[in-house]
């Protein structure tokens, strides 16, 4: 497992601490890990679509320059 050190703005750090304090998560790392997993899950389709569009555009440009 990889360890990443981050700095949070004070307001965001307080929100993370409150989730732990109120029992929603066992610790701050769990809050951040869950948040990152949800971000990736939510944005994966958008990112895949963007990458496909970029690949298609690249291929069309190659085809145009080959003429």
N, C-alpha and C positions, 0 to 999 in steps of 0.2 A: 504494500500500500504506500502511496506517495503522500508526503506531508507538505502542505502549503501554508505559508505564513502570510496573513493578510492584516491590513489595518482598516478599521471601520470608522466611518464618521460617528461622532458621539451619539447622535439621535438614533442611528441604526443599531449601534451597540446596545443602547438602552432597550430597544425593542426586542433584540435577541435575548438579552438578560431576562426580560419580562416573560417571554415564552417559557424559559426554563423555570423561573420563579413560580409561575402559575401551573407548572406541571405538564405543560404540553409536550415538552421534550426533556430528556434526562440531562443534557448538557449543551453547551453552545456549539460544539462541533456537530452534534446531531442536527441542530437547527440549520446550520450552514450546508451540511451534506444533503439534507432533504430539500433545501431551497435550490441547490445546484441541480439535483436530479430532476426536480419539477421543471426548472428552466429548460434543461436539455430536452426533456420529454415533450414539453409544450412547443418548443421552437424547432425540433427536428424536421417536421414536414416542410416548414418554410425554408429552412436551410437547404434541404434536399432539392426543393423546387428551384431555388436560386442557383445552386451548383449546376443543375441540369440545364437551365437557361444559359448560363455562362458557357457550358460545354457546347451547346448547340450553336451559340453565337460564334465561338471559336472555330468550330467545324465549318460553318458557313463562310467565315472570313478566309479560311484556308482554301475552300473550294473556289471562291471568287478570285483569289490571287493565283490560282493554278490555271485560270483561263487565259 
